[in-house]
Amino acid sequence: MTNKALRRLAPTVALLAAGALGLTACGSSGGSGSGSGGSDANAVQSALTKGGNLTVWAWEPTLKQVVADFQAKYPKVHVKLVNAGTGNDQYTALQNAVQAGKGVPDVSQIEYYALSQFALGKSVTDLSSYGAKGLSKTYSPGPWNSVNINGGVYGLPMDSGPMALFYNKKVFDKYKLPVPTTWEQYLDDARKLHKADPKAYITSDTGDAGMTTSLIWQAGGKPYKVDGTKVTVDFASDQGTSTYTKVWQQLVSEHLLSPVPGWSDQWYKGLGDGTIATLATGAWMPANFVSGVKNASGDWRAAPLPQWQAGANASAENGGSSLAVMQASSNKALAYAFLQYANQGAGVQTRVKGGAFPATTADLNSPSFLNTPFPYFGGQQANKIFSESAKSVLPGWSYLPYQVYANSIFNDTVGKAYVSSTPLSSGLKSWQDQSVSYGKQQGFSVG
């Protein structure tokens, strides 16, 4: 993802208009919910030959060119691309349309952390009958696992966010700091940097749900377990959470984290003037550096994500979206054809050229992709680092089927640890308790 608005919304997205189990699959006017040609892989080519109209809700900017190319290749198909808002804004509009039974698009961009909420509510289509299950080797493990929910495939991965550490080489060189290979070394760098320059911090963090869960994921944590409507939320005894909290609590307690909110003007300024020295985030970040931190071009580099255990090779995803076919679509086969083109076919290259980070293994491993120099990073071939990270994403991570809600209460629970004496562990326990309570209210069996 390269849209800064995405990252601003991801950790703070508000509660959807209704609970996850309240989602309903209402048919839209103008056709059968089964779609053109039925749920048959052979129907996809027939749908392209016949043509028709599709409405796609998405905010990702590179899709504009993909739509133009798709229509040029299939002139009988007309695609209406609608930006219904980013993240929460679109999800709320989508939820309202589903409940009203009208105005539902054929295709929608849905971030990985939110997809299960729509899948469980049967608002998006299981694409297995179109042959989607056979695409497992097409995508890197993290994104592929994110679209596989309860035995079905509810979207095709559009991009991915394997994590890396972006660091200001100019600052690290000035203070003779080693590029950290472990989080303990990262903590040591944080102390040395802030002591040398009290205005400088190793990173900015005022409480971010997406960052927290990604680092727990990398630490091997599995605080969420989901089996249909049976859910377990357990940060209190999860070992990965404990590993993360041990280091991050010290960063918080010793005031080693910049209090500047992410994606604010001050944040961009800090990245530019060296007072924020690193970012641990997804591989979609480079385009944001180029557009938002122009004055620091040449100062920054990418490095592998520090490890929780020396010598380990573990990563996690941070961000990323799928394209899903809505259950209410009257043209599902044609909609799936668009998904294939955009997320598996020629559209992938179009999007990569536009700055998107791919989820497809062929592109992640291609010499042209791996050897691409990044002028902003001093000519570094940073995709080699990102590609290795994608291969090292730990399997088995699950998001809650109401993660959208859970993220919306993060600042009222865990966030208190950043502005008071509340320990992170207590904040996480509070997040757990409120997530459990909400899940039960929505009809889930939660333990």
Salt bridges, closest charged atoms under 4 A:
GLU60 OE2 - ARG351 NH2 3.39
ASP159 OD2 - ARG351 NH2 3.98
ASP173 OD2 - LYS169 NZ 2.72
ASP188 OD2 - LYS192 NZ 3.14
GLU254 OE2 - ARG191 NH2 2.79
ASP273 OD2 - LYS269 NZ 3.14
GLU388 OE2 - LYS391 NZ 3.39
ASP433 OD1 - LYS429 NZ 2.93
